[in-house]
Amino acid sequence: MYNRMTFITLVFLFGQQAYTQTCCSGGVPLSNNLGMSNEGKGSFQLGLNYDYNNLNTLNAGSNTLDDDSRERNTNSVLLGIGYAFSDRFSIESLFTWVNQTRTITQFGNESLTETTGIGDAVLLVKYAFPNVLGAETVLSIGVGAKAPFGRSDLTTDQGIQLTADLQPGSGAWDGLGWLSFSKGLGFRPSATLSASFIYRLTGENDEYLNNTSVYEFGDVIQGNLGYTDQFLLFNTVFNPGIVFKYRKAKEDRINKVDLPNTGGEWVFVRPELSAQINPNIAITTRLELPLYSFVEGTQLTPTLRVTAGMTYKFKVKNDNLINVSE
């Protein structure tokens, strides 16, 4: 009887995922919000961001379907903390809170599913190599991990565990590799060309569906190429920029079997603007729009993402700090 009920539950959940799976392009935007700058030995940074991600485009492969009956929204609050032990060695952490809603409208009836809770967290250790690739260049590398702080066992009112893409947490440890490069442009001293690369090696949640299954999100590769400049207006320094982002996610797996309607690749354009209110406080806004997407099977895919936040920087006295050799 137990095995039969487990089978029925799995069929029900797979049926939901076949039409509403969005875990490869929704969820908490961890990778988007990593990469605090190293402001020099003893510098400490706090960043608080709000991120809104709307998925209201149904794709089959690269084709957009004429179907607006499904919608996903993710609202995230992200707290970033960074500290530089030296001009080269620094650490960065990211803590998250997430609210997700899924709305399905069929035959005049609307079904809403909502989850809220603390999400997963990230710790990243970084090391910078200034001028290693020429004057006015900085190459940085980082390694880290995503810790499963968030719950991954939330259930519906009927007691049925929600699918993995609606959970605040993943229930698994992930490994992270990070690479960043920036170069000042000689023809315009205020301009910078930058690029970054992030690879997330996902772990397994072996407590999925009340310990009956093993779930693994697909590994993710993300690359960014951006240009930023600077101008002064009303005694305030503004930094406009534009970033092109490429993201590729492998298919999710359950019990070592690829899960249909997961995985794909996307290209986005992200205009952004930051304002340096004073030497310690900066405000940043970003708008992210899809240029191209190819999904495996049929999936909701991102329609619009907006991020806004503030970063506070200050120096810590170095008298009693550990001196890390450069």
Salt bridges, closest charged atoms under 4 A:
GLU39 OE2 - LYS313 NZ 3.40
ASP51 OD1 - ARG305 NE 3.09
ASP67 OD2 - ARG70 NH1 3.07
GLU92 OE1 - LYS126 NZ 2.79
ASP120 OD2 - LYS146 NZ 2.81
ASP153 OD1 - ARG151 NE 2.94
ASP165 OD2 - ARG72 NH1 2.85
ASP174 OD2 - LYS146 NZ 3.47
ASP174 OD2 - ARG200 NH1 3.00
GLU204 OE2 - LYS256 NZ 2.41
ASP229 OD2 - ARG188 NE 2.36
ASP258 OD1 - ARG253 NE 3.24
GLU272 OE1 - ARG270 NE 3.22
GLU272 OE1 - ARG286 NE 3.61
GLU288 OE2 - LYS245 NZ 3.06
GLU288 OE1 - ARG270 NH1 3.43
GLU288 OE2 - ARG305 NH1 3.80
